[in-house]
Amino acid sequence: MGILAAFITAGLLAVAVTGVMNSFQDGETLTAGKLNTNFNSLKAAIESLPNWTKSGSDAVFSNGNVIVNTTTAANSAVVTVNGKISSSVLGVYCGATAGLVTGNMGGYTGAKALCETACSNTNAHMCTAHEISISRQLGISISSNLWYTSYSFGFQSGTDTIDCAGWTDGTATARGPKAYPSPGQPGNDFCNATLPVACCL
């Protein structure tokens, strides 16, 4: 019983057991009172674990922040990830929308909604120029002729390149940025062009 209690306590890892933990000697008579004290201490420690839940093979934490290697939220830790971090604000190419759309996507939020469906993740969003560049540097294959968002201003042949007026204009009176195929340079097209949307996650 003493070995079992020690094993359970060690298995809690980062969670401290602050209650009383009785130890037992060989030949000692175990009492219900001491055992119950141990179990109550372990129960309190387990219940103090952070609010992690399991969703399939994923561990999900939805209550507060996860802080690594520091007692504050300052950027004082290096986290190495073997794979891709899912983020609603920064990512790499995860695919393109199945349907073709003009530059009128219902605004930036409408473009994000299209990508949430395309990549089956609520963190997915329309790729930015920065994310397209990172994806290219990582050797990630990107389909050709895709809308992406740059949030910048340009002028060509009498029309403004302005993210198709914030992705609300589907006419030829404005332009929007698009990713060309090989060698992967940026480009643009009239907003009445029908193209897939580059999505990042």
Secondary structure, DSSP 8 states (H G I E B T S, - for coil): -HHHHHHHHHHTTTS---S------TT----HHHHHHHHHHHHHHHHTS--EEEETTEEEE-SS----SSSSSSS------SS----SSS--EEEE-SS-B-SBSSHHHHHHHHHHHHTT-TT-EE-BHHHHHHHHHTT----SSEE-B----EEETTEEESHHHHHB--STTEEEEEE-STTT-EEEEETT--B-BEEE-
